[in-house]
Amino acid sequence: MCRNPTVNHWFRQVCRRSIGWGVLLASVVLICACSAARYSTASPPPTTAGTLATLVAASSPSPATSSSPSPSIPARIVANKRLGNREQDLTIQSPGLGGQVKVRLLLPAHYQTEKARLWPVLYLLHGCCDSYLSWTRSTNIEQLTERSDILVVMPDGGKAGFYSDWQSGPGWETFHTAELPKLLTQQYRAGTVAAVAGVSMGGLGALDYAARHPGMFTVAASFSGIVHTRLSNNEAQGYLGLIQSQGEDPLALWGNPDANVDTWKQHNPYDLAPQLKGVRLFISAGNGRPGPLDRAGTNEDSIETSIGAENRAFARRVQQLGLDAEIDLYGPGTHNWLYWERGLHRAWPLISEGLGVQ
């Protein structure tokens, strides 16, 4: 990895300005490649900069890390904050994470009146440096599902948790795919039909979870997702730098990308693609050039350029394997929530059908 004395200061400045992992990865790739190019900020998410800064500052810290999950001790809900008729924030004590973690829920439309019914579940995963707040903050998911009988689940995934059980650290995958579903089944009448979608780092999580847990999800959707961490050496080094920027040991996640290549493959959607047979996929990404949802004068977004290259390689892989996938490589567009919300709406017919609702 490139060791540049300005990296830590640079990342602190970026984190103050940006929601999502995109700008961070751009900085890592550019610094580690010793490039003099400067990242140009894309259009902001559909909220004010002040609101975003407040949300980042207020987001819950990463749970205390643990060397390995403790399955013998069940996860439990320790607090439930009701925010509205459908919206609730849960605080869960997670053995897999070794601490407490937040999850936001949107209850099904008829949850209060149909007491014996089991509900299909939609998991929505956030991107790097963000939190469980992101989907209700930056999309209209609450309005989109207000008449739908879907249990929408938006869990925290850590600022750079990468939806994995770390080799030395938190067990995010254990929490999301074992502990949380069990609690939802026991206390919120979650059924066995589920779909998963994510943005950026969350796109990796959605595809990894669908591939690594056969039969758990009928649909997996990725919006500007990290889909090929091994596309190039610079790409892999960029992700290591991103993790380091968040104060974590980057080798504690999947190890060294050369020495631990098998572990990297086990968490890389491109390499896991054959295991996605039977899952209906929605894959979307832009190419980094300013698009129709960007402000006038927006510069090219080097991060979506990189993400676009990953997604083009992944799309070719998916097509070669003959997987059931809707591919939306829409060309001009930057790495931000305006495009991801549009992607959610484009994917909604597939998600709804996969969940068995109208």
C-alpha positions as CSV (number, residue, x, y, z in Angstrom):
1,M,0.0,0.0,0.0
2,C,1.1,3.5,-0.7
3,R,2.0,5.3,2.5
4,N,1.5,9.1,2.1
5,P,1.6,11.4,5.2
6,T,-1.3,13.5,3.8
7,V,-3.7,10.6,3.5
8,N,-5.2,10.7,7.0
9,H,-5.8,14.4,6.9
10,W,-7.2,14.2,3.4
11,F,-9.7,11.5,4.5
12,R,-10.8,13.5,7.5
13,Q,-11.6,16.4,5.2
14,V,-13.5,14.2,2.7
15,C,-15.6,12.6,5.5
16,R,-16.8,16.0,6.6
17,R,-18.0,16.8,3.0
18,S,-19.4,13.6,1.7
19,I,-21.9,10.9,2.4
20,G,-21.1,7.5,0.8
21,W,-17.8,5.8,0.2
22,G,-17.3,7.1,-3.3
23,V,-15.2,10.1,-2.7
24,L,-13.1,8.2,-0.2
25,L,-12.2,5.4,-2.6
26,A,-11.4,8.0,-5.3
27,S,-8.9,9.6,-3.0
28,V,-7.3,6.2,-2.1
29,V,-7.0,5.1,-5.7
30,L,-5.6,8.4,-6.8
31,I,-3.2,8.8,-3.9
32,C,-1.9,5.2,-4.1
33,A,-1.5,5.5,-7.8
34,C,0.6,8.7,-7.2
35,S,-1.7,10.6,-9.5
36,A,-2.0,14.4,-9.5
37,A,-5.6,14.3,-10.7
38,R,-8.2,16.0,-8.5
39,Y,-11.6,14.5,-7.7
40,S,-14.5,16.6,-8.7
41,T,-17.5,16.5,-6.3
42,A,-20.7,15.2,-7.9
43,S,-24.2,16.5,-7.1
44,P,-25.1,16.1,-3.5
45,P,-27.8,13.8,-2.2
46,P,-31.3,15.3,-2.1
47,T,-30.8,16.8,1.4
48,T,-29.0,19.9,2.6
49,A,-25.3,19.8,3.3
50,G,-26.0,20.8,6.9
51,T,-28.4,18.0,7.4
52,L,-25.9,15.5,6.0
53,A,-23.2,16.7,8.2
54,T,-25.5,16.5,11.2
55,L,-26.5,12.9,10.3
56,V,-22.9,11.8,9.8
57,A,-21.9,13.3,13.2
58,A,-24.9,11.8,14.9
59,S,-24.7,8.3,13.4
60,S,-23.9,5.5,15.8
61,P,-20.3,4.4,16.2
62,S,-19.2,1.0,15.0
63,P,-19.9,-1.7,17.5
64,A,-17.1,-3.0,19.6
65,T,-15.2,-5.6,17.6
66,S,-14.9,-9.2,18.6
67,S,-12.5,-11.9,17.4
68,S,-15.4,-14.2,16.5
69,P,-19.2,-14.3,16.7
70,S,-20.8,-15.9,19.8
71,P,-23.7,-17.9,18.4
72,S,-24.6,-19.4,21.7
73,I,-25.8,-16.0,23.0
74,P,-28.9,-14.8,21.2
75,A,-29.2,-11.3,19.8
76,R,-31.9,-9.2,21.5
77,I,-33.7,-5.9,21.0
78,V,-32.8,-3.6,23.8
79,A,-34.6,-0.5,22.6
80,N,-37.4,0.4,20.2
81,K,-38.0,4.0,19.2
82,R,-41.3,4.6,17.3
83,L,-40.9,7.4,14.8
84,G,-44.3,7.2,13.2
85,N,-47.1,4.8,12.2
86,R,-44.7,2.6,10.3
87,E,-41.2,3.7,11.1
88,Q,-39.3,2.3,14.0
89,D,-35.6,2.3,15.1
90,L,-34.4,-0.7,16.9
91,T,-31.3,-1.0,19.0
92,I,-30.0,-4.6,19.0
93,Q,-27.4,-6.2,21.2
94,S,-25.5,-8.4,18.8
95,P,-23.1,-11.2,19.9
96,G,-21.7,-11.3,16.4
97,L,-20.7,-7.7,16.5
98,G,-19.8,-7.6,20.2
99,G,-21.9,-4.5,20.8
100,Q,-25.1,-2.6,20.0
101,V,-26.3,-1.8,16.5
102,K,-29.1,0.2,14.9
103,V,-31.8,-1.0,12.5
104,R,-34.6,1.1,11.0
105,L,-37.8,-0.6,10.0
106,L,-40.8,0.4,7.8
107,L,-43.7,-1.8,8.8
108,P,-46.1,-3.3,6.2
109,A,-49.2,-1.3,5.3
110,H,-51.5,-3.8,7.0
111,Y,-49.2,-4.8,9.9
112,Q,-51.5,-3.6,12.6
113,T,-54.7,-5.1,11.2
114,E,-53.5,-8.5,9.9
115,K,-52.1,-9.9,13.1
116,A,-51.5,-13.5,11.9
117,R,-49.9,-12.7,8.6
118,L,-46.3,-13.3,7.7
119,W,-44.6,-10.6,5.7
120,P,-42.1,-10.6,2.9
121,V,-38.9,-8.7,3.7
122,L,-36.8,-6.2,1.8
123,Y,-33.3,-5.5,3.2
124,L,-31.8,-2.2,2.1
125,L,-28.0,-1.9,2.6
126,H,-26.2,1.5,2.8
127,G,-22.8,2.5,1.4
128,C,-19.5,3.3,3.0
129,C,-19.2,6.0,5.6
130,D,-23.0,6.2,5.9
131,S,-25.5,4.6,8.2
132,Y,-28.9,2.9,8.6
133,L,-30.4,6.4,8.3
134,S,-29.5,6.8,4.6
135,W,-32.4,5.1,2.8
136,T,-35.1,7.1,4.5
137,R,-33.0,10.3,4.4
138,S,-32.0,10.1,0.7
139,T,-34.9,8.3,-1.0
140,N,-38.6,8.2,-0.9
141,I,-38.7,4.6,0.2
142,E,-41.3,5.4,2.8
143,Q,-43.7,6.8,0.3
144,L,-42.9,4.1,-2.3
145,T,-43.9,1.4,0.2
146,E,-46.7,3.1,2.0
147,R,-49.4,0.9,0.5
148,S,-47.2,-2.3,0.2
149,D,-47.3,-5.2,2.5
150,I,-43.5,-5.4,2.8
151,L,-41.4,-5.3,5.9
152,V,-38.6,-2.9,4.9
153,V,-35.4,-3.4,7.0
154,M,-32.5,-1.0,6.9
155,P,-29.7,-2.2,9.1
156,D,-26.5,-0.5,10.0
157,G,-23.5,-2.1,8.3
158,G,-20.6,-0.1,9.8
159,K,-18.8,2.8,8.1
160,A,-16.6,0.4,6.2
161,G,-17.8,-3.0,7.4
162,F,-18.0,-4.4,3.9
163,Y,-20.8,-6.8,4.9
164,S,-18.4,-9.5,6.0
165,D,-17.4,-11.4,9.1
166,W,-13.9,-9.9,9.5
167,Q,-11.0,-12.2,10.0
168,S,-10.3,-10.2,13.2
169,G,-13.2,-8.0,14.1
170,P,-17.0,-7.6,13.8
171,G,-19.3,-10.3,12.3
172,W,-21.5,-8.1,10.1
173,E,-22.5,-11.1,7.9
174,T,-23.5,-13.1,10.9
175,F,-25.6,-10.2,12.2
176,H,-27.3,-9.5,8.9
177,T,-28.0,-13.1,7.7
178,A,-28.5,-15.0,11.0
179,E,-29.2,-12.8,14.1
180,L,-31.3,-10.1,12.5
181,P,-33.6,-12.4,10.4
182,K,-34.2,-14.6,13.5
183,L,-35.3,-11.5,15.6
184,L,-37.5,-10.3,12.7
185,T,-39.2,-13.7,12.5
186,Q,-39.8,-13.9,16.2
187,Q,-41.0,-10.3,16.8
188,Y,-42.1,-8.9,13.5
189,R,-43.7,-11.9,11.8
190,A,-41.1,-11.8,9.0
191,G,-41.8,-14.6,6.4
192,T,-39.3,-16.7,4.4
193,V,-39.6,-14.6,1.2
194,A,-36.9,-11.8,1.1
195,A,-35.1,-9.5,-1.3
196,V,-32.0,-7.4,-0.8
197,A,-30.7,-4.2,-2.4
198,G,-27.8,-1.9,-1.8
199,V,-25.9,1.1,-3.0
200,S,-22.1,1.2,-3.5
201,M,-20.6,-0.9,-0.6
202,G,-24.2,-2.1,0.0
203,G,-24.3,-3.4,-3.6
204,L,-21.4,-5.7,-2.7
205,G,-23.3,-6.7,0.4
206,A,-26.5,-7.5,-1.5
207,L,-24.8,-9.6,-4.1
208,D,-22.5,-11.3,-1.6
209,Y,-25.3,-12.3,0.7
210,A,-27.4,-13.6,-2.1
211,A,-24.5,-15.7,-3.4
212,R,-23.2,-16.9,0.0
213,H,-26.7,-17.8,1.4
214,P,-28.5,-19.8,-1.3
215,G,-32.3,-19.6,-1.1
216,M,-32.3,-16.7,1.3
217,F,-33.2,-14.0,-1.3
218,T,-35.3,-14.1,-4.5
219,V,-34.0,-10.8,-5.8
220,A,-30.7,-9.0,-5.3
221,A,-30.2,-5.4,-6.6
222,S,-27.1,-3.4,-6.8
223,F,-27.0,0.4,-7.5
224,S,-23.4,1.6,-8.4
225,G,-22.2,-1.4,-6.4
226,I,-18.7,-2.6,-5.6
227,V,-18.9,-5.7,-7.8
228,H,-15.2,-6.5,-8.6
229,T,-12.7,-5.7,-5.9
230,R,-10.0,-7.6,-7.8
231,L,-10.5,-5.8,-11.1
232,S,-7.0,-4.4,-10.8
233,N,-4.2,-4.1,-8.2
234,N,-5.1,-0.4,-7.8
235,E,-8.7,-1.3,-7.2
236,A,-7.8,-3.7,-4.4
237,Q,-5.3,-1.3,-2.9
238,G,-8.0,1.4,-3.0
239,Y,-10.3,-0.6,-0.8
240,L,-7.5,-1.3,1.7
241,G,-6.9,2.4,1.9
242,L,-10.6,3.1,2.4
243,I,-10.7,0.8,5.4
244,Q,-7.6,2.3,6.8
245,S,-9.1,5.8,6.5
246,Q,-11.8,4.7,8.9
247,G,-9.3,3.8,11.6
248,E,-9.4,0.1,10.9
249,D,-6.7,-2.5,10.1
250,P,-7.3,-3.1,6.4
251,L,-5.8,-6.6,6.6
252,A,-8.2,-7.6,9.4
253,L,-11.1,-7.8,6.8
254,W,-10.1,-10.2,4.1
255,G,-6.3,-10.2,4.6
256,N,-3.8,-9.3,1.9
257,P,-5.2,-9.4,-1.7
258,D,-2.2,-11.4,-3.0
259,A,-1.5,-13.7,0.0
260,N,-5.2,-14.2,0.8
261,V,-6.6,-14.3,-2.7
262,D,-9.1,-17.1,-2.0
263,T,-10.6,-15.0,0.8
264,W,-11.0,-12.0,-1.4
265,K,-12.6,-14.2,-4.0
266,Q,-15.1,-15.5,-1.4
267,H,-16.4,-11.9,-0.9
268,N,-16.1,-10.6,-4.5
269,P,-19.4,-10.5,-6.5
270,Y,-17.5,-11.1,-9.7
271,D,-16.0,-14.4,-8.4
272,L,-19.2,-15.4,-6.7
273,A,-21.4,-14.9,-9.8
274,P,-21.9,-18.6,-10.5
275,Q,-23.5,-18.9,-7.0
276,L,-26.2,-16.3,-8.0
277,K,-28.0,-18.8,-10.3
278,G,-31.6,-18.8,-9.3
279,V,-31.6,-15.3,-7.9
280,R,-33.1,-12.5,-10.0
281,L,-30.6,-9.6,-10.4
282,F,-30.8,-5.9,-11.0
283,I,-27.5,-4.3,-11.8
284,S,-27.1,-0.6,-12.5
285,A,-24.3,1.9,-12.7
286,G,-23.2,5.0,-14.6
287,N,-20.0,5.9,-16.3
288,G,-19.0,9.0,-14.3
289,R,-19.7,11.6,-16.8
290,P,-22.3,14.2,-15.7
291,G,-25.8,13.0,-16.5
292,P,-29.4,14.3,-16.5
293,L,-29.7,14.3,-12.7
294,D,-26.5,16.3,-12.1
295,R,-26.3,20.0,-11.6
296,A,-25.0,22.2,-14.5
297,G,-21.3,22.4,-14.3
298,T,-20.7,19.1,-12.6
299,N,-17.3,17.6,-13.4
300,E,-16.7,14.0,-14.3
301,D,-16.8,11.7,-11.3
302,S,-13.7,9.5,-11.2
303,I,-15.3,7.2,-8.7
304,E,-18.4,6.3,-10.8
305,T,-15.9,5.9,-13.7
306,S,-14.2,3.2,-11.7
307,I,-17.4,1.7,-10.4
308,G,-18.7,1.7,-14.0
309,A,-15.7,-0.3,-15.2
310,E,-16.3,-2.9,-12.4
311,N,-20.0,-3.2,-13.4
312,R,-19.2,-3.6,-17.1
313,A,-16.9,-6.5,-16.2
314,F,-19.5,-8.0,-13.9
315,A,-22.3,-7.6,-16.5
316,R,-20.2,-9.5,-19.0
317,R,-19.7,-12.2,-16.5
318,V,-23.4,-12.4,-15.6
319,Q,-24.3,-12.7,-19.3
320,Q,-21.7,-15.3,-20.0
321,L,-23.2,-17.4,-17.1
322,G,-26.7,-16.9,-18.4
323,L,-28.0,-15.5,-15.1
324,D,-31.4,-14.0,-14.8
325,A,-30.4,-10.3,-14.7
326,E,-31.7,-6.9,-15.7
327,I,-28.6,-4.8,-16.5
328,D,-29.0,-1.0,-16.5
329,L,-25.6,0.5,-17.4
330,Y,-27.2,3.9,-18.1
331,G,-24.2,5.9,-19.3
332,P,-23.8,9.4,-18.0
333,G,-24.3,9.6,-14.2
334,T,-22.3,10.2,-11.1
335,H,-21.9,8.4,-7.8
336,N,-24.8,9.8,-5.7
337,W,-28.3,9.2,-4.4
338,L,-30.1,10.9,-7.2
339,Y,-29.2,8.0,-9.5
340,W,-29.7,5.4,-6.8
341,E,-33.2,6.5,-6.0
342,R,-34.0,6.3,-9.7
343,G,-32.4,2.9,-9.8
344,L,-34.6,1.8,-6.9
345,H,-37.7,2.9,-8.9
346,R,-36.5,1.1,-12.0
347,A,-35.9,-2.1,-10.0
348,W,-39.2,-1.9,-8.1
349,P,-41.3,-4.0,-10.4
350,L,-38.7,-6.8,-10.2
351,I,-38.4,-6.4,-6.4
352,S,-42.2,-6.4,-5.9
353,E,-42.7,-9.5,-8.1
354,G,-39.9,-11.3,-6.3
355,L,-41.5,-10.6,-3.0
356,G,-45.0,-11.6,-4.3
357,V,-46.6,-8.2,-3.8
358,Q,-48.2,-5.7,-6.1
